[in-house]
Amino acid sequence: MAQTDTKVLTAHIPLPLAEKVDQLAARLERSRGWIVKQALSAWIDQEEERSRLTREALADVDAARVIDHQAVQAWADSLGTPQPLPVPR
């Protein structure tokens, strides 16, 4: 197994959350550190994706690739009616 560099991080965790980590670690037969590393990795991936999507959306706005708010509101209001409007483009 390849050795990777690591760094110890310290954080104050509320007791209820720490207890959930302990319970999950016991159930999965993994260490607390493994649980925290998995959770932190997933959260960072999520935040990086959120940032990428935000930058992409702002680029669309800068390029005027937007849909008028009133068109979206009219479409949303028509949902559930006998004749819903087509999705605005």
N, C-alpha and C positions, 0 to 999 in steps of 0.2 A: 504494500500500500504506500502511495506517495505521501510524503510529509509536506504539509503546507504551513506557511507562517500563520500564526494566530496572534490575537491581542485580547487580553482580558478586559471586558467592559463591566462596570458596576452600575447597577440601577436599583433604586428603591421601588419595589413592587408592592402594590396594595395586597394585604393578606388574602382577601378572597381570590384574587388573580393568581397569587403564588400557590394557593391551595389547589386551584384548577390545574396549574402546571404540574404540580406533584401528582395529582390524580391521573392526569393524562400520561405522564411519564411511567407511572406504575402500570397502567393499563396496557401501554404499548411496549413495556419492558425496555424503555429507553431512558437515557439520562435527562436530567433537567436541562443541561446544556444543549443536548440534541434538540429538545422540544423548542427551546428559545431560539436556537439558530434557524430551525425550520420556519418558525413564525416570523422572525425578523426578515429572513430571505423573501418569504411570500409577501410581506408588507412592502418591502423595498421594491420588489418587482411590480406590485400594484401601483405604487406611487410613481415609478418611472413610466409605466404605461399611461397613467393619468396625465403626467407632464407631456408625454409625446402627443397624446390626443389633444391636449390644450394647445400646444404649438401648431398642430395640424389645423385645428379649428381657427386659430388666429390667422394663419396663412390664408385660409379660405375667405375670411373676412377681408383681409388686405387685398385679395384678388377679386373682391366683390362677388364671390360665390356664396350668396346668402339667399334665404327665403324670407319674404316679407312677413312680419309678425302678424299682421291682420289676416294674411292668407292661411297661416298656420292656425290661428284662432278660429277662423271660419270653418276650416276642415275639422278641428277638434270638436267644435260645437255641433257639427253635422253627424258625428259618430253616434250611433244608436238611434238615428232617425230612419224613416223609411227610405230616404234617398241620400246616403252619405256622399259627400264630395270626394273626388279623387285626391290622392295624396299630392300636396303641392310640390312642385319641382322648381 
